[in-house]
Amino acid sequence: MDEQPTLEAFQKNLHSKFRVVRPGAPPVILDLVDVKIGHCAPPQEQFSVIFSAPTACGLGQGNFRMEHEQMGVFDLFIVP
């Protein structure tokens, strides 16, 4: 995927699974549990996506490679 996913893309894929790829570590499966809409004014969208993760998944704050069946591959900055 050349562009970051949109608000609409995340909304369409609510309650689906995302795979986080980490070099040198096993992948982590996240569930998309909520999409919160912020102030949107073209050409910018402001929103947050909330994932559920296994308790001991080892993900900290940072950029991660995400893989999704419908949305493809993209990088996302995650904050625990």
N, C-alpha and C positions, 0 to 999 in steps of 0.2 A: 504494500500500500504506500503510495507516494505522499498522501496527505494524512493529517490526523483525523481520526473518526469524528463525526459530527454528533451533536445532541440527538438528532433524529436516529442515527445509527445505534447509539447506545439505548435509546428508548425502545427501538424495535427488538433489541436483544436482551431486554430485561429478564432476569431469572435464567440466564444461560451461563455456561462455563467458559472461563478464559484460562489459558495455560500461560504461566510465567516461565520464561526460559532464562536460566541462570548459568553462566559459564562455570564449569567445574562443580556444579551442584545439581541435584535432581530438580526437575520442573515442579512447580506448585500450581495446583488447580484452585482458581478463585471463582466464586459465584457472584454474579452481578445482582445485588439485592435492591438497589435504589438509584435513581437518577434525579438529582435536585437541580432545578432550573434557577439560574441567577438572572442578572440583567442582560438581555440580549439586544444588541443594536447592530444591524448590518454594518460592516461585514464580519463582526465579531460575535461569537457565542460564549456565554459564560455559564458554566454548569459544573457540577461535581458528580462523580460516580462513586458509589459505595459498594465495596466488595466484602464478602465474607470469606475468611481464610482459615485453614487449620491453625489451631493455637500455637503449635510449635513449628510453624513453617519457615521461620528464619528470615522473613522479608523485613528489611528495614526501609528507611527513606531513601529514595533514589530513582533513577531511570531504569526501567525494566522493559525487556522485549516481551510483548504480549502476542499470543496467537489465538485466533478465534475462527471457528468454522465458517461463519458468515462474513465477518469483518476483516479477515485476513491477518496480516502481521503488521504491527506498529509498535512504537516505543511510547511508554506512558510513565510520567513521574508519579510515584506513589508515596503517600505519607501515611504511616500507621495510625 
